[in-house]
Amino acid sequence: MPTSTRRARERANTRERIIEAALHVLETEGIAALTIRRIATDVEYSAPVVYQHFANKDALVLELVAHGHRLMLSEFRQAAQEPDTDRRITRIASQYVRFAGEHPHLFQVMNDPMVDADERRRVAEPVIDVLKELLTSWSAAHDVVLADFDQACEIFWGTLYGIASLSYLGNVGNDRARYLAEQALRTILLGWRTETPANGRPASS
């Protein structure tokens, strides 16, 4: 194996170890425990080695945000295999809330204003694209025109985020929050279907 190839592989492995250690600290102890020094200690490297891969804590956190969105994207794509468009949406709603319950600290960081808004939007783009494809398929299946498509996406996403946040309340919990998310999306979809569809005739129930 050429020296350059071996070094590139070793560098990639080192980066992966740093990310795994950071994710473990975040998931088990929260963002306050996540420091470059702590991660260096956990992976048994010096802090300068960690800095070779991540310029600062913000860069490391952004990588964890990207990792969280990749996990969410994988689950969304599985849910998107559901053939019925309405059930596909409610299934994704349930998966979103379940994800928030299983990864509370990661979910919080993925939506934390401490992360640069433009960067957060960039790493979330693949997940947003799945949402857009989902709403496009749903509107085509029901012959419904969403007058403001971007607003519809924001309503969808905001509803899920709000209900996922409720899941952390002791009197709600994740199971009930998943049910509430499904019910909320059914209500929203019904409202959109009762508006004037593409053919100008009242939508069928």
Residue frames as a rotation matrix with the C-alpha (Angstrom) as fourth column:
MET 1
0.578 0.816 0.000 0.00
0.816 -0.578 0.000 0.00
0.000 0.000 -1.000 0.00
PRO 2
-0.061 -0.608 0.791 1.47
0.488 -0.710 -0.508 3.40
0.870 0.355 0.341 -0.94
THR 3
-0.729 -0.324 -0.603 2.52
0.682 -0.271 -0.680 5.57
0.057 -0.907 0.418 2.00
SER 4
-0.905 0.405 0.132 0.10
-0.390 -0.912 0.128 8.35
0.172 0.065 0.983 0.99
THR 5
-0.096 0.906 -0.412 -2.81
-0.288 0.371 0.883 5.90
0.953 0.204 0.225 0.91
ARG 6
-0.152 -0.026 -0.988 -1.93
0.771 0.623 -0.134 4.47
0.619 -0.782 -0.075 4.30
ARG 7
-0.926 -0.245 -0.288 -1.66
0.373 -0.719 -0.587 7.93
-0.063 -0.651 0.757 5.81
ALA 8
-0.650 0.752 0.111 -4.98
-0.570 -0.579 0.583 8.98
0.502 0.315 0.805 4.35
ARG 9
0.091 0.677 -0.730 -6.62
0.128 0.719 0.683 5.88
0.988 -0.156 -0.021 5.80
GLU 10
-0.420 -0.319 -0.850 -5.03
0.857 0.168 -0.487 6.46
0.298 -0.933 0.203 9.20
ARG 11
-0.995 0.070 0.066 -6.19
-0.083 -0.971 -0.222 10.07
0.048 -0.227 0.973 9.15
ALA 12
-0.286 0.951 -0.120 -9.74
-0.513 -0.046 0.857 9.00
0.809 0.306 0.501 8.27
ASN 13
0.052 0.261 -0.964 -9.71
0.551 0.797 0.246 6.42
0.833 -0.544 -0.102 11.06
THR 14
-0.786 -0.396 -0.475 -8.48
0.615 -0.416 -0.670 9.00
0.068 -0.819 0.570 13.56
ARG 15
-0.825 0.532 0.192 -11.22
-0.479 -0.837 0.264 11.41
0.301 0.126 0.945 12.52
GLU 16
-0.007 0.865 -0.502 -13.83
-0.194 0.492 0.849 8.68
0.981 0.103 0.165 12.89
ARG 17
-0.242 -0.151 -0.958 -12.60
0.818 0.499 -0.286 7.82
0.521 -0.853 0.003 16.39
ILE 18
-0.986 -0.131 -0.101 -12.83
0.164 -0.854 -0.493 11.47
-0.022 -0.503 0.864 17.39
ILE 19
-0.509 0.860 0.033 -16.40
-0.631 -0.398 0.666 11.73
0.586 0.318 0.745 16.07
GLU 20
0.076 0.529 -0.845 -17.47
0.234 0.814 0.531 8.51
0.969 -0.238 -0.063 17.81
ALA 21
-0.552 -0.345 -0.759 -15.98
0.803 0.025 -0.595 9.69
0.225 -0.938 0.263 21.11
ALA 22
-0.976 0.204 0.078 -17.63
-0.213 -0.967 -0.140 13.10
0.047 -0.153 0.987 20.79
LEU 23
-0.237 0.943 -0.236 -20.98
-0.470 0.102 0.877 11.53
0.851 0.318 0.419 19.98
HIS 24
-0.077 0.161 -0.984 -20.72
0.639 0.765 0.075 9.24
0.765 -0.623 -0.162 23.01
VAL 25
-0.845 -0.268 -0.463 -19.97
0.531 -0.522 -0.668 12.16
-0.063 -0.810 0.583 25.33
LEU 26
-0.817 0.570 0.087 -22.81
-0.509 -0.784 0.354 14.20
0.270 0.245 0.931 23.85
GLU 27
-0.096 0.850 -0.517 -25.37
-0.252 0.482 0.839 11.40
0.963 0.211 0.167 24.02
THR 28
0.055 0.080 -0.995 -24.48
0.724 0.683 0.095 10.34
0.688 -0.726 -0.021 27.58
GLU 29
-0.324 -0.311 -0.893 -23.50
0.909 -0.365 -0.203 13.59
-0.263 -0.878 0.401 29.28
GLY 30
0.722 0.679 -0.135 -24.77
0.599 -0.711 -0.368 16.47
-0.346 0.184 -0.920 27.16
ILE 31
0.656 -0.408 0.635 -23.19
0.429 -0.490 -0.759 19.37
0.621 0.770 -0.146 25.33
ALA 32
0.834 -0.332 0.441 -21.64
-0.529 -0.705 0.472 20.92
0.154 -0.627 -0.764 28.47
ALA 33
0.591 -0.610 0.528 -19.30
-0.086 0.603 0.793 17.92
-0.802 -0.514 0.304 28.84
LEU 34
0.690 -0.279 0.668 -18.12
0.716 0.399 -0.573 18.14
-0.107 0.874 0.475 25.23
THR 35
0.704 -0.573 -0.420 -14.69
-0.474 -0.819 0.323 19.78
-0.529 -0.028 -0.848 25.06
ILE 36
0.604 -0.576 -0.551 -11.67
-0.519 0.240 -0.820 19.24
0.604 0.782 -0.154 22.83
ARG 37
-0.402 -0.795 0.455 -9.57
-0.868 0.173 -0.465 18.30
0.290 -0.582 -0.760 25.86
ARG 38
0.041 0.495 0.868 -12.14
-0.691 0.642 -0.334 15.76
-0.722 -0.586 0.368 27.01
ILE 39
0.925 0.331 -0.184 -12.33
-0.351 0.567 -0.745 14.14
-0.142 0.754 0.641 23.57
ALA 40
0.234 -0.924 -0.303 -8.53
-0.689 0.062 -0.722 14.04
0.686 0.378 -0.622 23.28
THR 41
-0.452 -0.366 0.814 -8.37
-0.872 0.373 -0.316 12.24
-0.188 -0.852 -0.488 26.62
ASP 42
0.381 0.723 0.576 -11.07
-0.554 0.677 -0.484 9.74
-0.740 -0.134 0.659 25.66
VAL 43
0.987 -0.023 -0.158 -9.38
-0.124 0.510 -0.851 8.76
0.100 0.860 0.501 22.38
GLU 44
0.600 -0.800 -0.018 -5.91
0.423 0.298 0.856 8.90
-0.679 -0.521 0.517 24.00
TYR 45
0.196 -0.541 0.817 -4.57
0.848 -0.325 -0.419 11.57
0.492 0.775 0.395 21.66
SER 46
-0.664 -0.384 -0.642 -3.11
0.625 -0.757 -0.193 14.94
-0.412 -0.529 0.742 22.44
ALA 47
0.263 0.812 -0.521 -5.37
0.327 -0.583 -0.744 17.96
-0.908 0.026 -0.419 21.95
PRO 48
-0.262 -0.393 -0.881 -3.29
-0.639 -0.614 0.464 19.17
-0.723 0.684 -0.090 18.96
VAL 49
-0.965 -0.040 0.260 -4.13
0.140 0.757 0.638 15.91
-0.223 0.652 -0.725 17.15
VAL 50
-0.109 0.993 0.048 -7.85
0.840 0.118 -0.530 16.63
-0.532 -0.017 -0.847 17.58
TYR 51
0.281 0.176 -0.944 -7.30
-0.084 -0.975 -0.207 20.20
-0.956 0.137 -0.259 16.36
GLN 52
-0.801 -0.577 -0.162 -5.74
-0.245 0.069 0.967 18.81
-0.547 0.814 -0.197 13.19
HIS 53
-0.757 0.583 0.295 -9.19
0.645 0.593 0.483 17.44
0.106 0.556 -0.825 12.33
PHE 54
0.404 0.909 0.102 -11.46
0.829 -0.410 0.381 20.07
0.388 -0.069 -0.919 13.90
ALA 55
-0.245 -0.586 0.772 -10.40
0.284 -0.805 -0.521 23.69
0.927 0.091 0.364 14.23
ASN 56
-0.805 0.063 0.590 -12.47
-0.545 -0.471 -0.694 24.18
0.234 -0.880 0.413 17.38
LYS 57
-0.775 0.562 0.289 -15.43
0.143 0.601 -0.786 22.87
-0.616 -0.568 -0.546 19.35
ASP 58
0.032 0.833 -0.553 -17.89
-0.588 -0.431 -0.684 24.58
-0.808 0.347 0.476 17.00
ALA 59
-0.231 -0.190 -0.954 -16.50
-0.946 0.273 0.175 22.61
0.227 0.943 -0.243 14.05
LEU 60
-0.986 -0.133 -0.100 -16.81
-0.100 0.954 -0.281 19.38
0.133 -0.267 -0.954 16.01
VAL 61
-0.483 0.875 0.032 -20.38
-0.022 0.024 -0.999 20.17
-0.875 -0.484 0.008 17.05
LEU 62
0.050 0.490 -0.870 -21.29
-0.906 -0.344 -0.246 20.92
-0.420 0.801 0.427 13.43
GLU 63
-0.658 -0.330 -0.677 -19.99
-0.610 0.760 0.223 17.49
0.441 0.560 -0.702 12.45
LEU 64
-0.919 0.384 0.085 -22.23
0.216 0.672 -0.708 15.93
-0.329 -0.633 -0.701 15.11
VAL 65
-0.130 0.887 -0.443 -25.18
-0.452 -0.451 -0.770 17.93
-0.883 0.100 0.459 13.74
ALA 66
-0.152 -0.004 -0.988 -24.40
-0.981 0.125 0.150 16.55
0.122 0.992 -0.023 10.29
HIS 67
-0.948 -0.226 -0.226 -24.14
-0.191 0.968 -0.164 13.05
0.255 -0.112 -0.960 11.75
GLY 68
-0.630 0.771 0.094 -27.54
0.035 0.149 -0.988 13.43
-0.776 -0.619 -0.121 13.39
HIS 69
0.117 0.689 -0.716 -29.14
-0.783 -0.379 -0.493 14.48
-0.610 0.618 0.495 10.13
ARG 70
-0.511 -0.330 -0.794 -27.56
-0.764 0.598 0.243 11.51
0.394 0.731 -0.558 8.35
LEU 71
-0.975 0.207 0.084 -29.12
0.122 0.806 -0.579 9.20
-0.188 -0.554 -0.811 10.93
MET 72
-0.233 0.942 -0.240 -32.49
-0.185 -0.286 -0.940 10.90
-0.955 -0.175 0.241 10.53
LEU 73
-0.107 0.139 -0.984 -32.20
-0.974 -0.213 0.076 10.77
-0.199 0.967 0.158 6.73
SER 74
-0.892 -0.273 -0.360 -31.62
-0.348 0.924 0.159 7.01
0.289 0.267 -0.919 6.83
GLU 75
-0.745 0.665 0.059 -34.76
0.352 0.466 -0.812 6.51
-0.567 -0.584 -0.581 8.92
PHE 76
-0.062 0.726 -0.685 -36.81
-0.509 -0.613 -0.604 8.85
-0.858 0.311 0.408 6.72
ARG 77
-0.433 -0.162 -0.887 -35.79
-0.897 0.178 0.405 6.97
0.092 0.971 -0.222 3.59
GLN 78
-0.988 0.134 -0.074 -36.95
0.143 0.979 -0.146 3.70
0.053 -0.155 -0.987 5.13
ALA 79
-0.397 0.892 -0.218 -40.28
0.251 -0.123 -0.960 5.27
-0.883 -0.436 -0.175 6.07
ALA 80
-0.208 0.277 -0.938 -40.58
-0.757 -0.653 -0.025 6.71
-0.620 0.705 0.345 2.56
GLN 81
-0.966 -0.152 -0.210 -40.87
-0.251 0.758 0.603 3.16
0.067 0.635 -0.770 1.19
GLU 82
-0.474 0.873 0.114 -44.47
0.308 0.285 -0.908 3.08
-0.825 -0.395 -0.404 2.44
PRO 83
-0.731 0.133 0.670 -46.60
0.679 0.034 0.734 3.04
0.075 0.991 -0.114 -0.76
ASP 84
0.362 0.926 0.108 -49.57
0.882 -0.378 0.282 5.02
0.302 -0.007 -0.953 0.59
THR 85
-0.262 -0.571 0.778 -48.71
0.370 -0.804 -0.465 8.72
0.891 0.166 0.422 0.60
ASP 86
0.454 0.484 0.748 -50.77
-0.489 -0.567 0.663 9.61
0.745 -0.667 -0.021 3.68
ARG 87
0.984 -0.119 -0.131 -49.38
0.177 0.642 0.746 6.74
-0.004 -0.758 0.653 5.74
ARG 88
0.205 -0.962 0.182 -45.90
0.805 0.060 -0.590 7.64
0.556 0.267 0.787 4.47
ILE 89
-0.098 -0.206 0.974 -46.22
-0.154 -0.964 -0.219 11.10
0.983 -0.171 0.062 5.99
THR 90
0.710 0.414 0.570 -47.58
-0.602 -0.064 0.796 9.92
0.367 -0.908 0.204 9.32
ARG 91
0.834 -0.481 -0.269 -44.92
0.531 0.832 0.160 7.24
0.147 -0.276 0.950 9.51
ILE 92
-0.113 -0.896 0.430 -42.19
0.590 -0.408 -0.696 9.83
0.799 0.175 0.575 8.99
ALA 93
0.221 0.270 0.937 -43.84
-0.518 -0.782 0.347 12.01
0.827 -0.562 -0.033 11.64
SER 94
0.980 0.184 0.079 -43.67
-0.171 0.560 0.811 9.12
0.105 -0.808 0.580 14.07
GLN 95
0.510 -0.855 -0.090 -40.05
0.796 0.509 -0.327 8.37
0.325 0.095 0.941 13.16
TYR 96
-0.043 -0.498 0.866 -39.04
0.091 -0.866 -0.493 12.00
0.995 0.057 0.082 13.68
VAL 97
0.481 0.305 0.822 -40.46
-0.729 -0.382 0.568 12.09
0.487 -0.872 0.038 17.20
ARG 98
0.980 -0.165 -0.114 -39.02
0.199 0.878 0.436 8.67
0.028 -0.450 0.893 18.02
PHE 99
0.223 -0.949 0.224 -35.59
0.657 -0.024 -0.754 9.89
0.720 0.316 0.618 16.90
ALA 100
0.020 -0.158 0.987 -35.88
-0.411 -0.901 -0.136 12.90
0.911 -0.404 -0.083 19.20
GLY 101
0.796 0.365 0.482 -36.71
-0.582 0.246 0.775 10.60
0.164 -0.898 0.408 22.09
GLU 102
0.870 -0.488 -0.076 -33.85
0.492 0.868 0.058 8.20
0.038 -0.087 0.995 21.44
HIS 103
-0.170 -0.961 0.219 -31.25
0.928 -0.231 -0.292 10.94
0.331 0.154 0.931 20.89
PRO 104
0.710 0.631 -0.312 -32.31
0.702 -0.672 0.238 13.84
-0.059 -0.388 -0.920 23.14
HIS 105
0.262 -0.678 -0.686 -28.94
0.212 -0.654 0.727 15.59
-0.941 -0.336 -0.028 23.41
LEU 106
-0.717 -0.509 0.477 -28.15
0.537 0.033 0.843 15.12
-0.445 0.860 0.250 19.73
PHE 107
0.029 0.834 0.552 -31.61
0.960 -0.177 0.217 16.35
0.279 0.523 -0.805 18.76
GLN 108
0.707 0.210 -0.675 -31.14
0.509 -0.814 0.280 19.43
-0.491 -0.542 -0.682 20.94
VAL 109
-0.231 -0.890 -0.394 -27.80
0.157 -0.434 0.887 20.27
-0.960 0.144 0.240 19.30
MET 110
-0.597 0.055 0.800 -29.26
0.790 0.212 0.575 19.71
-0.138 0.976 -0.170 15.82
ASN 111
0.276 0.803 0.529 -31.75
0.777 -0.510 0.369 22.49
0.565 0.309 -0.765 16.58
ASP 112
0.319 -0.230 -0.919 -29.61
0.799 -0.456 0.391 24.71
-0.510 -0.859 0.039 18.81
PRO 113
0.979 0.092 0.183 -29.10
0.177 -0.828 -0.532 28.34
0.102 0.553 -0.827 17.74
MET 114
0.478 -0.876 -0.071 -25.50
-0.282 -0.229 0.932 28.03
-0.832 -0.425 -0.356 18.93
VAL 115
-0.255 -0.497 0.830 -24.85
0.664 0.534 0.524 26.31
-0.703 0.684 0.194 15.59
ASP 116
-0.785 -0.109 -0.610 -24.53
-0.273 -0.823 0.499 28.73
-0.556 0.558 0.616 12.69
ALA 117
0.149 0.986 0.072 -27.93
-0.305 0.116 -0.945 28.90
-0.941 0.119 0.318 10.98
ASP 118
0.417 -0.026 -0.908 -26.54
-0.907 -0.069 -0.415 28.72
-0.052 0.997 -0.053 7.44
GLU 119
-0.654 -0.715 -0.245 -24.34
-0.710 0.693 -0.127 25.73
0.260 0.091 -0.961 8.27
ARG 120
-0.627 0.503 0.595 -27.20
-0.208 0.628 -0.750 24.01
-0.751 -0.593 -0.289 10.07
ARG 121
0.458 0.806 -0.374 -29.39
-0.561 -0.064 -0.825 24.51
-0.690 0.588 0.423 7.01
ARG 122
0.011 -0.543 -0.840 -26.65
-0.979 0.166 -0.120 23.14
0.204 0.823 -0.530 4.74
VAL 123
-0.901 -0.431 0.040 -26.23
-0.429 0.876 -0.221 19.87
0.060 -0.216 -0.975 6.63
ALA 124
-0.422 0.833 0.359 -30.01
-0.082 0.359 -0.930 19.50
-0.903 -0.421 -0.083 7.01
GLU 125
-0.310 0.314 -0.897 -30.63
-0.883 -0.445 0.149 19.99
-0.353 0.839 0.415 3.27
PRO 126
-0.849 -0.003 -0.529 -30.81
-0.300 0.826 0.477 16.26
0.436 0.563 -0.702 2.35
VAL 127
-0.754 0.624 -0.206 -33.48
0.571 0.468 -0.675 15.72
-0.325 -0.626 -0.709 5.02
ILE 128
-0.294 0.634 -0.716 -35.38
-0.276 -0.773 -0.571 18.79
-0.915 0.030 0.402 3.83
ASP 129
-0.628 0.002 -0.778 -35.22
-0.778 0.027 0.628 17.44
0.022 1.000 -0.015 0.27
VAL 130
-0.917 0.329 -0.224 -36.89
0.325 0.944 0.059 14.20
0.231 -0.018 -0.973 1.40
LEU 131
-0.450 0.770 -0.452 -39.64
0.418 -0.266 -0.869 16.26
-0.789 -0.580 -0.202 3.02
LYS 132
-0.337 0.289 -0.896 -40.13
-0.681 -0.732 0.020 18.27
-0.650 0.617 0.443 -0.17
GLU 133
-0.837 -0.002 -0.547 -40.30
-0.431 0.619 0.657 15.10
0.337 0.786 -0.519 -2.26
LEU 134
-0.822 0.540 -0.182 -42.81
0.549 0.667 -0.503 13.66
-0.150 -0.514 -0.845 0.18
LEU 135
-0.242 0.758 -0.606 -45.13
0.086 -0.605 -0.791 16.68
-0.966 -0.244 0.081 0.02
THR 136
-0.510 0.010 -0.860 -44.78
-0.811 -0.340 0.476 16.83
-0.287 0.941 0.181 -3.76
SER 137
-0.928 0.152 -0.341 -45.83
-0.005 0.907 0.420 13.18
0.373 0.392 -0.841 -4.08
TRP 138
-0.619 0.731 -0.285 -48.71
0.607 0.216 -0.765 13.68
-0.498 -0.647 -0.578 -1.64
SER 139
-0.255 0.544 -0.800 -50.07
-0.332 -0.826 -0.456 16.76
-0.908 0.149 0.391 -3.42
ALA 140
-0.660 -0.018 -0.751 -49.85
-0.746 0.126 0.654 15.01
0.083 0.992 -0.097 -6.80
ALA 141
-0.936 0.291 -0.198 -51.61
0.299 0.954 -0.013 11.91
0.186 -0.071 -0.980 -5.44
HIS 142
-0.299 0.859 -0.416 -54.51
0.770 -0.041 -0.637 14.00
-0.564 -0.510 -0.649 -4.13
ASP 143
-0.142 0.209 0.968 -54.55
0.853 -0.471 0.227 16.57
0.503 0.857 -0.111 -6.93
VAL 144
0.780 0.332 -0.530 -53.93
0.594 -0.660 0.460 19.36
-0.197 -0.674 -0.712 -4.43
VAL 145
0.170 -0.715 0.678 -51.94
0.450 -0.556 -0.699 22.52
0.877 0.424 0.227 -5.10
LEU 146
0.276 -0.197 -0.941 -50.05
0.919 -0.232 0.318 23.81
-0.281 -0.953 0.117 -2.07
ALA 147
0.906 0.228 0.357 -50.29
0.364 -0.850 -0.381 27.55
0.217 0.475 -0.853 -2.74
ASP 148
0.488 -0.808 0.329 -47.11
-0.818 -0.556 -0.151 28.29
0.305 -0.195 -0.932 -0.79
PHE 149
0.668 -0.199 -0.717 -45.00
0.070 0.976 -0.206 25.15
0.741 0.087 0.666 -0.97
ASP 150
-0.434 -0.900 0.026 -42.16
0.106 -0.080 -0.991 26.47
0.894 -0.428 0.130 1.20
GLN 151
-0.366 0.392 0.844 -44.66
-0.876 -0.452 -0.170 27.52
0.315 -0.801 0.508 3.84
ALA 152
0.721 0.643 -0.257 -46.22
-0.552 0.758 0.348 24.04
0.419 -0.109 0.901 3.76
CYS 153
0.208 -0.749 -0.629 -42.78
0.317 0.660 -0.682 22.53
0.925 -0.057 0.375 4.39
GLU 154
-0.695 -0.479 0.536 -42.23
-0.267 -0.520 -0.811 24.89
0.668 -0.707 0.233 7.32
ILE 155
0.155 0.840 0.520 -45.63
-0.950 -0.018 0.312 23.97
0.272 -0.543 0.795 8.78
PHE 156
0.748 0.064 -0.661 -44.77
-0.083 0.997 0.003 20.28
0.658 0.052 0.751 8.48
TRP 157
-0.136 -0.935 -0.328 -41.31
0.393 0.253 -0.884 20.64
0.910 -0.249 0.333 9.99
GLY 158
-0.613 -0.089 0.785 -42.35
-0.516 -0.708 -0.483 23.08
0.598 -0.701 0.388 12.71
THR 159
0.482 0.854 0.199 -45.22
-0.771 0.305 0.558 20.86
0.416 -0.422 0.805 13.81
LEU 160
0.645 -0.289 -0.707 -42.93
0.276 0.951 -0.137 17.86
0.713 -0.107 0.693 14.18
TYR 161
-0.455 -0.883 0.117 -40.28
0.232 -0.245 -0.942 19.85
0.860 -0.401 0.316 16.02
GLY 162
-0.328 0.394 0.859 -42.81
-0.785 -0.619 -0.016 21.30
0.525 -0.679 0.513 18.44
ILE 163
0.748 0.663 -0.005 -44.40
-0.566 0.642 0.518 17.96
0.346 -0.385 0.856 19.26
ALA 164
0.343 -0.718 -0.605 -41.01
0.413 0.694 -0.590 16.26
0.844 -0.048 0.535 19.53
SER 165
-0.604 -0.558 0.569 -40.07
-0.202 -0.583 -0.787 18.89
0.771 -0.590 0.239 22.11
LEU 166
0.198 0.774 0.601 -43.23
-0.902 -0.097 0.421 18.06
0.384 -0.625 0.679 24.06
SER 167
0.594 0.061 -0.802 -42.04
-0.031 0.998 0.053 14.46
0.804 -0.007 0.595 24.30
TYR 168
-0.479 -0.860 -0.174 -39.49
0.219 0.075 -0.973 15.52
0.850 -0.504 0.152 26.94
LEU 169
-0.308 0.465 0.830 -42.27
-0.864 -0.503 -0.039 16.56
0.399 -0.729 0.557 29.31
GLY 170
-0.950 -0.167 0.264 -42.96
-0.285 0.809 -0.514 13.90
-0.127 -0.563 -0.816 31.90
ASN 171
-0.255 0.938 0.233 -46.71
-0.188 0.188 -0.964 14.06
-0.948 -0.290 0.129 31.39
VAL 172
0.492 0.375 -0.785 -46.39
-0.830 -0.068 -0.553 13.50
-0.261 0.924 0.278 27.64
GLY 173
0.028 -0.576 0.817 -43.54
-0.161 0.804 0.572 11.13
-0.987 -0.147 -0.070 26.89
ASN 174
-0.742 -0.492 -0.454 -42.36
-0.486 -0.072 0.871 9.82
-0.462 0.867 -0.186 23.55
ASP 175
-0.788 0.474 0.393 -45.11
0.581 0.784 0.219 7.30
-0.204 0.401 -0.893 22.83
ARG 176
0.236 0.925 -0.297 -47.88
0.712 -0.373 -0.595 9.86
-0.661 -0.071 -0.747 23.26
ALA 177
-0.011 -0.309 -0.951 -45.88
-0.356 -0.888 0.292 12.49
-0.935 0.341 -0.100 21.37
ARG 178
-0.947 -0.308 0.094 -45.57
-0.045 0.415 0.909 10.10
-0.319 0.856 -0.407 18.42
TYR 179
-0.325 0.914 0.242 -49.34
0.916 0.367 -0.158 9.62
-0.234 0.171 -0.957 18.48
LEU 180
0.348 0.453 -0.821 -49.89
0.330 -0.879 -0.345 13.38
-0.877 -0.151 -0.455 18.67
ALA 181
-0.512 -0.622 -0.592 -47.54
-0.380 -0.454 0.806 13.94
-0.770 0.638 -0.004 15.73
GLU 182
-0.893 0.229 0.386 -49.45
0.439 0.629 0.642 11.46
-0.096 0.743 -0.663 13.59
GLN 183
0.063 0.988 -0.140 -52.77
0.929 -0.109 -0.353 13.04
-0.364 -0.108 -0.925 14.54
ALA 184
0.128 -0.079 -0.989 -51.47
0.014 -0.997 0.082 16.55
-0.992 -0.024 -0.126 13.89
LEU 185
-0.823 -0.493 -0.281 -50.22
-0.275 -0.085 0.958 15.62
-0.496 0.866 -0.066 10.41
ARG 186
-0.607 0.693 0.389 -53.52
0.792 0.567 0.226 13.90
-0.063 0.446 -0.893 9.57
THR 187
0.308 0.743 -0.595 -55.35
0.669 -0.614 -0.420 17.09
-0.677 -0.268 -0.686 10.55
ILE 188
-0.182 -0.472 -0.863 -53.03
-0.301 -0.809 0.505 19.27
-0.936 0.352 0.005 8.48
LEU 189
-0.964 -0.199 0.176 -53.33
0.079 0.416 0.906 17.00
-0.254 0.887 -0.386 5.44
LEU 190
-0.227 0.959 0.167 -57.10
0.948 0.257 -0.188 16.99
-0.223 0.115 -0.968 5.74
GLY 191
0.304 0.304 -0.903 -57.10
0.255 -0.939 -0.230 20.77
-0.918 -0.160 -0.363 5.86
TRP 192
-0.578 -0.590 -0.564 -54.99
-0.409 -0.389 0.825 20.99
-0.706 0.708 -0.017 2.72
ARG 193
-0.892 0.250 0.375 -57.24
0.439 0.675 0.593 18.51
-0.105 0.694 -0.712 0.92
THR 194
0.062 0.987 -0.145 -60.37
0.893 -0.119 -0.433 20.51
-0.445 -0.103 -0.889 1.69
GLU 195
-0.093 -0.158 -0.983 -58.88
-0.203 -0.964 0.174 23.57
-0.975 0.216 0.058 0.03
THR 196
0.755 0.448 -0.479 -59.29
-0.511 -0.056 -0.858 24.10
-0.411 0.892 0.187 -3.73
PRO 197
0.268 -0.663 0.699 -57.37
0.361 0.742 0.565 21.37
-0.893 0.101 0.438 -5.58
ALA 198
-0.699 -0.693 -0.173 -55.50
0.082 -0.319 0.944 21.69
-0.710 0.646 0.280 -8.88
ASN 199
-0.738 0.427 0.523 -58.57
0.655 0.264 0.708 20.96
0.164 0.865 -0.475 -11.03
GLY 200
-0.856 0.356 0.376 -60.57
-0.338 -0.934 0.115 23.73
0.392 -0.029 0.920 -9.35
ARG 201
0.183 0.939 -0.292 -63.23
-0.232 0.330 0.915 21.32
0.955 -0.100 0.278 -8.01
PRO 202
0.437 0.011 0.899 -63.76
-0.897 -0.065 0.437 20.57
0.063 -0.998 -0.018 -4.32
ALA 203
-0.618 -0.730 -0.290 -61.45
-0.679 0.682 -0.271 17.80
0.396 0.030 -0.918 -3.15
SER 204
0.339 0.710 -0.617 -63.04
-0.239 0.700 0.673 14.46
0.910 -0.081 0.407 -2.43
SER 205
0.422 -0.137 0.896 -62.99
-0.907 -0.073 0.416 13.22
0.008 -0.988 -0.155 1.15
